[in-house]
Amino acid sequence: MDHNYWNVDDFLADSQKLPCTFNVDVPNMGQIQSNEERDIKALSRVELPFWLAELMALNNIVSINKPKSFSTRVKAALDATPTSVQLRHQNIHWYALGARLAQLMDDDDTEMQVLSKAYIGRIAQIFQQSQHLSSLSSGTTTAAADGDQRGFASAQAIAAMVSDGPTLGMSAGNAMSAEITEFLQGMEESERVLLRNGQDGARMMKDFLAGNH
């Protein structure tokens, strides 16, 4: 399997738990079930970390059941309105886990298409909000001795905006709609990175055009 040990997303995906069904009896492994049973019986359902579930699935010891975060209901919601789904509530590393999981599924092409379609359906909103938040935070950023202070303050502003709850955007003096608030709060981790990178890119472009370089 194509897996980069040093990739942070892969590492985090490995720690995510997956619902599994044992295909065979496994002696002396009852502790995995957190009960008093000494052995694991066939058809027992247990949640296992991805790295262990993957190894056992490849050896046909378990069958991996699709997590709720990739259920038909979630896919239908993404198909209808991609930006309405709070992916962070499904899984904080939804894309990374989905990509790793797709490689274990028989219909891996279909699963990857789901991830790709979700990403394409949400990226425009992420870009738009990164530019909007850049214009809001740039007005509140003050000069500092440290040359990186502006970028640091900018990142702090973004962090606050995606966690302030009902007051999202108010700290910048410009209230956002409930729909945008919900979208920003529901972005999973890699989307938040994109948002911050987009905002930093917009700030650097403004500095360049203003001759501040």
MDAnalysis code that builds the backbone (N, CA, C; Angstrom):
import MDAnalysis as mda
import numpy as np

u = mda.Universe.empty(639, n_residues=213, atom_resindex=np.repeat(np.arange(213), 3), trajectory=True)
u.add_TopologyAttr("name", ["N", "CA", "C"] * 213)
u.add_TopologyAttr("resid", np.arange(1, 214))
u.add_TopologyAttr("resname", ["MET", "ASP", "HIS", "ASN", "TYR", "TRP", "ASN", "VAL", "ASP", "ASP", "PHE", "LEU", "ALA", "ASP", "SER", "GLN", "LYS", "LEU", "PRO", "CYS", "THR", "PHE", "ASN", "VAL", "ASP", "VAL", "PRO", "ASN", "MET", "GLY", "GLN", "ILE", "GLN", "SER", "ASN", "GLU", "GLU", "ARG", "ASP", "ILE", "LYS", "ALA", "LEU", "SER", "ARG", "VAL", "GLU", "LEU", "PRO", "PHE", "TRP", "LEU", "ALA", "GLU", "LEU", "MET", "ALA", "LEU", "ASN", "ASN", "ILE", "VAL", "SER", "ILE", "ASN", "LYS", "PRO", "LYS", "SER", "PHE", "SER", "THR", "ARG", "VAL", "LYS", "ALA", "ALA", "LEU", "ASP", "ALA", "THR", "PRO", "THR", "SER", "VAL", "GLN", "LEU", "ARG", "HIS", "GLN", "ASN", "ILE", "HIS", "TRP", "TYR", "ALA", "LEU", "GLY", "ALA", "ARG", "LEU", "ALA", "GLN", "LEU", "MET", "ASP", "ASP", "ASP", "ASP", "THR", "GLU", "MET", "GLN", "VAL", "LEU", "SER", "LYS", "ALA", "TYR", "ILE", "GLY", "ARG", "ILE", "ALA", "GLN", "ILE", "PHE", "GLN", "GLN", "SER", "GLN", "HIS", "LEU", "SER", "SER", "LEU", "SER", "SER", "GLY", "THR", "THR", "THR", "ALA", "ALA", "ALA", "ASP", "GLY", "ASP", "GLN", "ARG", "GLY", "PHE", "ALA", "SER", "ALA", "GLN", "ALA", "ILE", "ALA", "ALA", "MET", "VAL", "SER", "ASP", "GLY", "PRO", "THR", "LEU", "GLY", "MET", "SER", "ALA", "GLY", "ASN", "ALA", "MET", "SER", "ALA", "GLU", "ILE", "THR", "GLU", "PHE", "LEU", "GLN", "GLY", "MET", "GLU", "GLU", "SER", "GLU", "ARG", "VAL", "LEU", "LEU", "ARG", "ASN", "GLY", "GLN", "ASP", "GLY", "ALA", "ARG", "MET", "MET", "LYS", "ASP", "PHE", "LEU", "ALA", "GLY", "ASN", "HIS"])
u.atoms.positions = np.array([
    [0.829, -1.189, 0.000],
    [0.000, 0.000, 0.000],
    [0.866, 1.242, 0.000],
    [0.464, 2.261, -0.780],
    [1.208, 3.505, -0.858],
    [0.982, 4.294, 0.419],
    [1.973, 4.299, 1.292],
    [1.831, 4.936, 2.592],
    [3.157, 5.548, 2.999],
    [3.134, 6.826, 3.317],
    [4.342, 7.536, 3.717],
    [4.377, 7.650, 5.236],
    [5.314, 6.944, 5.847],
    [5.404, 6.929, 7.311],
    [5.607, 8.321, 7.875],
    [6.314, 9.189, 7.139],
    [6.647, 10.519, 7.647],
    [5.577, 11.549, 7.332],
    [4.524, 11.154, 6.638],
    [3.446, 12.081, 6.314],
    [2.512, 12.228, 7.512],
    [2.312, 13.469, 7.964],
    [1.515, 13.710, 9.168],
    [0.078, 13.244, 8.983],
    [-0.513, 13.505, 7.808],
    [-1.890, 13.087, 7.572],
    [-2.032, 11.570, 7.635],
    [-1.058, 10.857, 7.043],
    [-1.086, 9.393, 7.099],
    [-0.948, 8.902, 8.536],
    [-0.085, 9.547, 9.284],
    [0.133, 9.157, 10.681],
    [-1.146, 9.333, 11.489],
    [-1.819, 10.468, 11.306],
    [-3.047, 10.735, 12.042],
    [-4.164, 9.793, 11.604],
    [-4.219, 9.500, 10.314],
    [-5.228, 8.569, 9.818],
    [-5.036, 7.183, 10.425],
    [-3.788, 6.786, 10.629],
    [-3.495, 5.483, 11.210],
    [-4.076, 5.316, 12.605],
    [-4.247, 6.418, 13.323],
    [-4.733, 6.340, 14.698],
    [-6.256, 6.343, 14.793],
    [-6.936, 6.640, 13.696],
    [-8.391, 6.669, 13.700],
    [-8.946, 5.252, 13.840],
    [-10.036, 5.128, 14.602],
    [-10.617, 3.804, 14.828],
    [-11.689, 3.476, 13.788],
    [-11.691, 2.216, 13.372],
    [-12.645, 1.740, 12.377],
    [-13.475, 0.596, 12.958],
    [-14.759, 0.546, 12.633],
    [-15.583, -0.586, 13.073],
    [-15.242, -1.834, 12.250],
    [-14.945, -2.915, 12.924],
    [-14.528, -4.149, 12.241],
    [-15.341, -5.334, 12.740],
    [-15.483, -6.343, 11.875],
    [-16.118, -7.610, 12.242],
    [-15.101, -8.722, 12.048],
    [-14.877, -9.509, 13.097],
    [-13.907, -10.605, 13.007],
    [-14.477, -11.737, 12.161],
    [-13.669, -12.241, 11.254],
    [-14.074, -13.341, 10.380],
    [-13.767, -14.701, 10.992],
    [-12.885, -14.734, 11.968],
    [-12.455, -15.997, 12.580],
    [-12.367, -15.832, 14.098],
    [-12.305, -16.930, 14.807],
    [-12.043, -16.887, 16.245],
    [-10.563, -16.551, 16.464],
    [-10.300, -15.684, 17.433],
    [-8.917, -15.320, 17.754],
    [-8.696, -15.563, 19.251],
    [-7.878, -16.547, 19.603],
    [-7.653, -16.863, 21.018],
    [-6.786, -15.821, 21.717],
    [-7.055, -15.655, 22.996],
    [-6.235, -14.815, 23.885],
    [-6.154, -13.350, 23.460],
    [-7.182, -12.866, 22.793],
    [-7.200, -11.463, 22.371],
    [-8.458, -10.752, 22.867],
    [-9.105, -11.335, 23.849],
    [-10.352, -10.772, 24.347],
    [-10.221, -9.372, 24.899],
    [-9.015, -8.984, 25.341],
    [-8.830, -7.658, 25.923],
    [-9.118, -6.539, 24.929],
    [-9.041, -6.850, 23.649],
    [-9.349, -5.840, 22.637],
    [-10.799, -5.393, 22.752],
    [-11.668, -6.314, 23.207],
    [-13.084, -6.009, 23.328],
    [-13.418, -5.295, 24.627],
    [-12.451, -5.165, 25.509],
    [-12.662, -4.504, 26.802],
    [-13.762, -5.189, 27.617],
    [-13.756, -6.502, 27.604],
    [-14.703, -7.239, 28.435],
    [-13.979, -8.412, 29.086],
    [-14.741, -9.296, 29.689],
    [-14.144, -10.403, 30.442],
    [-13.839, -11.621, 29.584],
    [-14.212, -11.573, 28.316],
    [-13.981, -12.718, 27.444],
    [-12.498, -12.891, 27.157],
    [-12.036, -14.141, 27.197],
    [-10.618, -14.421, 26.931],
    [-10.325, -14.411, 25.442],
    [-11.256, -14.951, 24.661],
    [-11.072, -15.060, 23.214],
    [-12.048, -14.147, 22.477],
    [-11.694, -13.835, 21.242],
    [-12.608, -13.103, 20.367],
    [-13.266, -14.114, 19.438],
    [-14.575, -14.084, 19.401],
    [-15.323, -15.009, 18.569],
    [-15.576, -14.412, 17.189],
    [-15.697, -15.284, 16.207],
    [-16.050, -14.835, 14.857],
    [-17.369, -14.073, 14.897],
    [-17.474, -13.046, 14.084],
    [-18.635, -12.150, 13.965],
    [-18.702, -11.114, 15.079],
    [-17.704, -11.128, 15.971],
    [-17.647, -10.084, 16.994],
    [-17.332, -8.745, 16.331],
    [-17.970, -7.675, 16.806],
    [-17.741, -6.334, 16.260],
    [-16.877, -5.540, 17.237],
    [-15.770, -5.019, 16.736],
    [-14.811, -4.295, 17.565],
    [-14.282, -3.091, 16.787],
    [-14.039, -1.992, 17.483],
    [-13.395, -0.840, 16.857],
    [-11.891, -0.972, 17.031],
    [-11.158, -0.908, 15.924],
    [-9.706, -1.053, 15.939],
    [-9.054, 0.161, 15.287],
    [-7.863, 0.563, 15.768],
    [-7.150, 1.656, 15.089],
    [-6.814, 1.242, 13.666],
    [-6.773, 2.209, 12.772],
    [-6.606, 1.906, 11.351],
    [-5.414, 0.993, 11.085],
    [-4.271, 1.269, 11.723],
    [-3.063, 0.499, 11.429],
    [-3.247, -0.977, 11.736],
    [-4.006, -1.288, 12.795],
    [-4.241, -2.682, 13.157],
    [-5.343, -3.291, 12.294],
    [-6.402, -2.507, 12.039],
    [-7.494, -2.986, 11.197],
    [-6.997, -3.297, 9.790],
    [-6.126, -2.444, 9.263],
    [-5.569, -2.653, 7.925],
    [-4.788, -3.968, 7.856],
    [-3.928, -4.187, 8.832],
    [-3.113, -5.402, 8.859],
    [-3.984, -6.646, 8.934],
    [-4.992, -6.613, 9.801],
    [-5.874, -7.773, 9.964],
    [-6.761, -7.984, 8.743],
    [-7.198, -6.895, 8.124],
    [-8.048, -7.016, 6.937],
    [-7.283, -7.630, 5.776],
    [-6.015, -7.229, 5.619],
    [-5.200, -7.770, 4.536],
    [-4.932, -9.265, 4.722],
    [-5.035, -9.732, 5.967],
    [-4.860, -11.157, 6.262],
    [-6.195, -11.867, 6.472],
    [-7.281, -11.175, 6.097],
    [-8.637, -11.734, 6.145],
    [-9.061, -12.152, 7.561],
    [-8.488, -11.524, 8.575],
    [-8.893, -11.821, 9.945],
    [-10.137, -11.016, 10.306],
    [-10.225, -9.805, 9.779],
    [-11.404, -8.978, 10.014],
    [-11.905, -8.411, 8.689],
    [-13.154, -7.984, 8.712],
    [-13.716, -7.205, 7.618],
    [-13.983, -5.807, 8.155],
    [-13.545, -4.803, 7.431],
    [-13.734, -3.423, 7.871],
    [-15.102, -2.925, 7.423],
    [-15.866, -2.438, 8.367],
    [-17.165, -1.857, 8.080],
    [-17.003, -0.355, 7.852],
    [-17.724, 0.168, 6.910],
    [-17.586, 1.586, 6.578],
    [-18.050, 2.454, 7.751],
    [-17.229, 3.399, 8.206],
    [-17.618, 4.284, 9.314],
    [-18.805, 5.161, 8.938],
    [-19.529, 5.638, 9.954],
    [-20.689, 6.498, 9.719],
    [-20.307, 7.786, 8.999],
    [-19.064, 8.220, 9.193],
    [-18.627, 9.469, 8.553],
    [-18.533, 9.354, 7.037],
    [-18.623, 8.120, 6.511],
    [-18.608, 7.904, 5.058],
    [-19.852, 7.134, 4.612],
    [-20.918, 7.302, 5.374],
    [-22.161, 6.586, 5.102],
    [-22.874, 7.160, 3.879],
    [-23.879, 6.441, 3.423],
    [-24.691, 6.890, 2.289],
    [-25.359, 8.219, 2.596],
    [-25.757, 8.413, 3.848],
    [-26.414, 9.659, 4.251],
    [-25.470, 10.856, 4.103],
    [-24.225, 10.693, 4.526],
    [-23.247, 11.769, 4.398],
    [-22.963, 12.052, 2.927],
    [-22.812, 10.991, 2.139],
    [-22.554, 11.169, 0.704],
    [-23.704, 11.896, 0.021],
    [-24.947, 11.559, 0.400],
    [-26.111, 12.206, -0.203],
    [-26.133, 13.696, 0.139],
    [-25.780, 14.027, 1.374],
    [-25.747, 15.433, 1.788],
    [-24.663, 16.190, 1.027],
    [-23.512, 15.553, 0.820],
    [-22.434, 16.187, 0.061],
    [-22.821, 16.371, -1.399],
    [-23.536, 15.405, -1.950],
    [-23.993, 15.519, -3.333],
    [-24.968, 16.678, -3.489],
    [-25.857, 16.840, -2.488],
    [-26.882, 17.876, -2.561],
    [-26.279, 19.267, -2.391],
    [-25.569, 19.474, -1.289],
    [-24.945, 20.764, -1.001],
    [-23.643, 20.528, -0.255],
    [-22.532, 20.463, -0.956],
    [-21.243, 20.120, -0.321],
    [-20.874, 21.011, 0.859],
    [-21.172, 22.309, 0.747],
    [-20.754, 23.239, 1.804],
    [-21.636, 23.173, 3.040],
    [-22.729, 22.420, 2.983],
    [-23.635, 22.347, 4.139],
    [-23.216, 21.289, 5.147],
    [-22.284, 20.407, 4.770],
    [-21.869, 19.305, 5.639],
    [-20.709, 19.748, 6.527],
    [-20.858, 19.550, 7.820],
    [-19.786, 19.868, 8.756],
    [-18.862, 18.652, 8.864],
    [-17.885, 18.615, 7.985],
    [-16.984, 17.465, 7.919],
    [-16.223, 17.249, 9.222],
    [-15.956, 18.328, 9.947],
    [-15.206, 18.201, 11.198],
    [-15.979, 17.360, 12.215],
    [-17.301, 17.432, 12.151],
    [-18.122, 16.625, 13.048],
    [-18.147, 15.160, 12.618],
    [-17.861, 14.906, 11.339],
    [-17.790, 13.536, 10.859],
    [-16.458, 12.905, 11.266],
    [-15.382, 13.617, 10.973],
    [-14.038, 13.181, 11.362],
    [-13.100, 14.353, 11.155],
    [-12.278, 14.639, 12.141],
    [-11.407, 15.809, 12.079],
    [-10.391, 15.707, 10.929],
    [-10.086, 14.462, 10.513],
    [-9.180, 14.239, 9.372],
    [-9.940, 13.446, 8.297],
    [-11.060, 13.963, 7.865],
    [-11.983, 13.242, 6.989],
    [-11.342, 12.838, 5.667],
    [-10.636, 13.744, 5.016],
    [-10.027, 13.430, 3.718],
    [-8.909, 12.401, 3.860],
    [-8.050, 12.578, 4.846],
    [-6.921, 11.657, 5.028],
    [-7.410, 10.249, 5.329],
    [-8.380, 10.140, 6.232],
    [-8.920, 8.822, 6.561],
    [-9.642, 8.219, 5.364],
    [-10.398, 9.039, 4.652],
    [-11.142, 8.547, 3.491],
    [-10.223, 8.012, 2.409],
    [-9.110, 8.711, 2.177],
    [-8.157, 8.269, 1.151],
    [-7.515, 6.947, 1.531],
    [-7.148, 6.796, 2.800],
    [-6.552, 5.540, 3.261],
    [-7.577, 4.408, 3.224],
    [-8.801, 4.731, 3.614],
    [-9.862, 3.718, 3.651],
    [-10.219, 3.242, 2.248],
    [-10.210, 4.165, 1.287],
    [-10.567, 3.822, -0.092],
    [-9.654, 2.741, -0.651],
    [-8.390, 2.738, -0.219],
    [-7.441, 1.762, -0.731],
    [-7.739, 0.347, -0.230],
    [-8.527, 0.264, 0.832],
    [-8.892, -1.049, 1.367],
    [-10.232, -1.550, 0.845],
    [-10.972, -0.669, 0.171],
    [-12.301, -1.013, -0.311],
    [-12.234, -1.564, -1.735],
    [-13.150, -2.454, -2.042],
    [-13.205, -3.016, -3.393],
    [-13.548, -1.951, -4.420],
    [-14.415, -0.996, -4.020],
    [-14.814, 0.069, -4.940],
    [-14.024, 1.337, -4.648],
    [-12.689, 1.196, -4.621],
    [-11.836, 2.315, -4.231],
    [-11.974, 3.513, -5.163],
    [-12.214, 3.268, -6.460],
    [-12.378, 4.381, -7.396],
    [-13.610, 5.210, -7.031],
    [-14.686, 4.523, -6.663],
    [-15.910, 5.215, -6.276],
    [-15.687, 6.046, -5.025],
    [-14.984, 5.486, -4.055],
    [-14.727, 6.199, -2.804],
    [-13.848, 7.424, -3.045],
    [-12.854, 7.304, -3.890],
    [-11.994, 8.442, -4.187],
    [-12.770, 9.532, -4.927],
    [-13.726, 9.126, -5.755],
    [-14.561, 10.100, -6.450],
    [-15.410, 10.895, -5.469],
    [-15.852, 10.237, -4.396],
    [-16.629, 10.916, -3.359],
    [-15.780, 11.998, -2.699],
    [-14.541, 11.645, -2.355],
    [-13.634, 12.611, -1.734],
    [-13.337, 13.770, -2.684],
    [-13.059, 13.432, -3.934],
    [-12.724, 14.453, -4.927],
    [-13.891, 15.404, -5.159],
    [-15.094, 14.847, -5.257],
    [-16.277, 15.668, -5.507],
    [-16.552, 16.591, -4.324],
    [-16.358, 16.071, -3.108],
    [-16.561, 16.890, -1.912],
    [-15.559, 18.038, -1.885],
    [-14.317, 17.718, -2.204],
    [-13.251, 18.734, -2.190],
    [-13.533, 19.828, -3.217],
    [-13.885, 19.417, -4.417],
    [-14.161, 20.381, -5.489],
    [-15.364, 21.248, -5.135],
    [-16.359, 20.633, -4.484],
    [-17.573, 21.362, -4.118],
    [-17.378, 22.350, -2.981],
    [-16.276, 22.201, -2.231],
    [-16.048, 23.058, -1.069],
    [-14.879, 24.038, -1.236],
    [-13.977, 23.761, -2.165],
    [-12.756, 24.557, -2.280],
    [-13.032, 26.008, -2.656],
    [-14.050, 26.247, -3.475],
    [-14.349, 27.628, -3.870],
    [-14.753, 28.465, -2.662],
    [-15.541, 27.880, -1.769],
    [-15.970, 28.594, -0.563],
    [-14.790, 28.842, 0.373],
    [-13.890, 27.855, 0.457],
    [-12.695, 28.021, 1.296],
    [-11.848, 29.173, 0.769],
    [-11.647, 29.208, -0.548],
    [-10.859, 30.287, -1.144],
    [-11.528, 31.635, -0.918],
    [-12.829, 31.693, -1.150],
    [-13.559, 32.954, -0.995],
    [-13.454, 33.479, 0.434],
    [-13.615, 32.587, 1.400],
    [-13.551, 33.016, 2.794],
    [-12.133, 33.363, 3.223],
    [-11.134, 32.700, 2.636],
    [-9.745, 33.040, 2.975],
    [-9.438, 34.474, 2.548],
    [-9.967, 34.884, 1.384],
    [-9.759, 36.254, 0.917],
    [-10.533, 37.242, 1.787],
    [-11.737, 36.867, 2.156],
    [-12.579, 37.732, 2.989],
    [-11.958, 37.919, 4.368],
    [-11.521, 36.832, 4.977],
    [-10.925, 36.908, 6.303],
    [-9.603, 37.665, 6.268],
    [-8.900, 37.583, 5.147],
    [-7.654, 38.329, 5.015],
    [-7.926, 39.822, 5.073],
    [-8.977, 40.269, 4.394],
    [-9.304, 41.696, 4.392],
    [-9.766, 42.159, 5.760],
    [-10.434, 41.264, 6.505],
    [-10.899, 41.619, 7.846],
    [-9.749, 41.704, 8.832],
    [-8.868, 40.686, 8.818],
    [-7.806, 40.626, 9.819],
    [-6.685, 41.611, 9.531],
    [-6.488, 41.965, 8.248],
    [-5.384, 42.870, 7.922],
    [-5.603, 44.251, 8.522],
    [-6.858, 44.605, 8.703],
    [-7.149, 45.909, 9.277],
    [-6.925, 45.955, 10.770],
    [-6.853, 44.790, 11.425],
    [-6.693, 44.761, 12.868],
    [-5.283, 44.396, 13.288],
    [-4.413, 44.091, 12.300],
    [-3.051, 43.675, 12.604],
    [-2.153, 44.893, 12.802],
    [-1.368, 44.924, 13.851],
    [-0.496, 46.050, 14.136],
    [0.948, 45.674, 13.886],
    [1.766, 46.672, 13.611],
    [3.181, 46.423, 13.346],
    [3.878, 45.990, 14.622],
    [4.962, 45.187, 14.437],
    [5.704, 44.702, 15.594],
    [7.166, 44.590, 15.224],
    [8.019, 44.489, 16.246],
    [9.455, 44.384, 16.001],
    [9.792, 43.122, 15.252],
    [9.132, 42.058, 15.605],
    [9.378, 40.782, 14.938],
    [8.760, 40.836, 13.550],
    [9.547, 40.543, 12.534],
    [9.027, 40.622, 11.172],
    [7.937, 39.622, 10.890],
    [7.841, 38.509, 11.694],
    [6.815, 37.503, 11.475],
    [5.563, 37.784, 12.278],
    [5.524, 38.891, 13.039],
    [4.403, 39.141, 13.925],
    [3.095, 39.284, 13.168],
    [3.153, 39.914, 11.988],
    [1.916, 40.111, 11.234],
    [1.321, 38.781, 10.824],
    [2.171, 37.856, 10.354],
    [1.681, 36.547, 9.968],
    [1.145, 35.776, 11.162],
    [1.805, 35.932, 12.327],
    [1.380, 35.232, 13.539],
    [0.015, 35.736, 13.988],
    [-0.138, 37.064, 13.995],
    [-1.422, 37.644, 14.393],
    [-2.520, 37.214, 13.431],
    [-2.176, 37.129, 12.149],
    [-3.136, 36.713, 11.136],
    [-3.625, 35.290, 11.403],
    [-2.694, 34.398, 11.722],
    [-3.071, 33.020, 12.020],
    [-3.941, 32.955, 13.262],
    [-3.640, 33.804, 14.258],
    [-4.450, 33.835, 15.470],
    [-5.874, 34.283, 15.161],
    [-5.978, 35.278, 14.281],
    [-7.302, 35.772, 13.925],
    [-8.142, 34.684, 13.278],
    [-7.503, 33.904, 12.390],
    [-8.213, 32.809, 11.736],
    [-8.630, 31.773, 12.755],
    [-7.731, 31.424, 13.662],
    [-8.044, 30.422, 14.677],
    [-9.243, 30.846, 15.501],
    [-9.314, 32.145, 15.826],
    [-10.448, 32.639, 16.604],
    [-11.739, 32.594, 15.796],
    [-11.621, 32.932, 14.533],
    [-12.818, 33.003, 13.701],
    [-13.462, 31.641, 13.466],
    [-12.675, 30.569, 13.506],
    [-13.259, 29.251, 13.269],
    [-13.629, 28.559, 14.563],
    [-13.543, 29.280, 15.691],
    [-13.906, 28.643, 16.962],
    [-14.740, 29.531, 17.875],
    [-15.135, 30.699, 17.401],
    [-15.856, 31.641, 18.251],
    [-17.343, 31.342, 18.390],
    [-17.824, 30.328, 17.701],
    [-19.233, 29.975, 17.827],
    [-20.131, 31.039, 17.232],
    [-21.210, 31.420, 17.932],
    [-22.179, 32.375, 17.397],
    [-21.575, 33.751, 17.105],
    [-20.426, 34.080, 17.724],
    [-19.840, 35.395, 17.517],
    [-18.814, 35.399, 16.400],
    [-18.773, 34.344, 15.616],
    [-17.794, 34.226, 14.543],
    [-17.825, 35.457, 13.647],
    [-16.660, 36.087, 13.457],
    [-16.585, 37.249, 12.590],
    [-16.832, 38.559, 13.306],
    [-17.488, 38.535, 14.478],
    [-17.784, 39.768, 15.179],
    [-16.505, 40.445, 15.674],
    [-15.479, 39.602, 16.028],
    [-14.227, 40.161, 16.528],
    [-13.532, 41.002, 15.465],
    [-13.865, 40.762, 14.213],
    [-13.282, 41.544, 13.123],
    [-14.159, 42.728, 12.762],
    [-15.238, 42.925, 13.529],
    [-16.113, 44.056, 13.300],
    [-17.046, 43.859, 12.120],
    [-17.239, 42.618, 11.709],
    [-18.079, 42.377, 10.542],
    [-18.740, 41.021, 10.695],
    [-20.006, 40.988, 11.032],
    [-20.704, 39.734, 11.295],
    [-20.854, 38.924, 10.015],
    [-20.778, 37.606, 10.170],
    [-20.960, 36.711, 9.042],
    [-22.321, 36.044, 9.132],
    [-22.803, 35.543, 8.015],
    [-24.082, 34.846, 8.016],
    [-23.964, 33.538, 8.785],
    [-25.086, 33.028, 9.242],
    [-25.091, 31.763, 9.983],
    [-24.578, 30.631, 9.097],
    [-24.863, 30.710, 7.806],
    [-24.422, 29.669, 6.874],
    [-22.900, 29.626, 6.771],
    [-22.275, 30.799, 6.645],
    [-20.818, 30.861, 6.556],
    [-20.191, 30.470, 7.887],
    [-20.791, 30.900, 8.980],
    [-20.303, 30.532, 10.305],
    [-20.261, 29.013, 10.458],
    [-21.352, 28.371, 10.070],
    [-21.452, 26.912, 10.185],
    [-20.422, 26.224, 9.302],
    [-20.223, 26.764, 8.103],
    [-19.251, 26.160, 7.194],
    [-17.837, 26.241, 7.761],
    [-17.439, 27.422, 8.254],
    [-16.098, 27.611, 8.783],
    [-15.850, 26.725, 9.994],
    [-16.836, 26.610, 10.862],
    [-16.688, 25.768, 12.042],
    [-16.628, 24.292, 11.676],
    [-17.254, 23.923, 10.562],
    [-17.331, 22.525, 10.173],
    [-16.220, 22.052, 9.261],
    [-15.251, 22.914, 8.949],
    [-14.142, 22.492, 8.098],
    [-13.241, 21.512, 8.837],
    [-12.855, 20.447, 8.154],
    [-11.936, 19.510, 8.802],
    [-10.517, 20.076, 8.728],
    [-9.547, 19.367, 9.310],
    [-8.243, 19.960, 9.580],
    [-7.504, 20.429, 8.334],
    [-7.488, 19.634, 7.286],
    [-6.749, 20.031, 6.083],
    [-7.400, 21.238, 5.411],
    [-8.720, 21.377, 5.537],
    [-9.408, 22.537, 4.984],
    [-9.025, 23.797, 5.760],
    [-8.861, 23.660, 7.067],
    [-8.440, 24.814, 7.870],
    [-7.034, 25.262, 7.492],
    [-6.186, 24.295, 7.182],
    [-4.839, 24.639, 6.727],
    [-4.917, 25.422, 5.416],
    [-5.769, 24.971, 4.498],
    [-5.952, 25.674, 3.229],
    [-6.456, 27.090, 3.453],
    [-7.388, 27.238, 4.387],
    [-7.943, 28.552, 4.686],
    [-6.858, 29.500, 5.179],
    [-6.051, 29.022, 6.104],
    [-4.981, 29.864, 6.646],
    [-3.928, 30.187, 5.576],
    [-3.589, 29.181, 4.768],
    [-2.610, 29.415, 3.698],
    [-3.138, 30.424, 2.681],
    [-4.423, 30.303, 2.369],
    [-5.033, 31.238, 1.423],
    [-5.038, 32.653, 1.960],
    [-5.309, 32.779, 3.251],
    [-5.310, 34.103, 3.857],
    [-3.910, 34.700, 3.895],
    [-2.931, 33.876, 4.245],
    [-1.540, 34.352, 4.260],
    [-1.085, 34.749, 2.859],
    [-1.504, 33.946, 1.849],
    [-1.143, 34.265, 0.471],
    [-1.732, 35.592, 0.025],
    [-3.003, 35.823, 0.407],
    [-3.647, 37.086, 0.045],
    [-2.949, 38.267, 0.716],
    [-2.545, 38.083, 1.982],
    [-1.845, 39.162, 2.692],
    [-0.508, 39.468, 2.040],
    [0.237, 38.421, 1.681],
    [1.546, 38.636, 1.054],
    [1.413, 39.309, -0.302],
    [0.346, 38.957, -1.050],
    [0.135, 39.599, -2.342],
    [-0.178, 41.083, -2.169],
    [-0.974, 41.422, -1.140],
    [-1.289, 42.827, -0.889],
    [-0.007, 43.583, -0.512],
    [0.831, 42.955, 0.296],
    [2.090, 43.599, 0.682],
    [2.978, 43.817, -0.538],
    [3.014, 42.804, -1.421],
    [3.852, 42.916, -2.615],
    [3.369, 44.039, -3.510],
    [2.059, 44.108, -3.740],
    [1.511, 45.144, -4.613],
    [1.667, 46.535, -4.005],
    [1.724, 46.576, -2.659],
    [1.887, 47.871, -1.977],
    [3.358, 48.260, -1.867],
    [4.245, 47.366, -2.317],
    [5.673, 47.671, -2.267],
    [6.299, 47.351, -0.930],
    [5.571, 46.598, -0.074],
    [6.104, 46.241, 1.245],
    [6.813, 44.893, 1.175],
    [7.915, 44.820, 0.444],
    [8.648, 43.556, 0.296],
    [10.140, 43.832, 0.174],
])
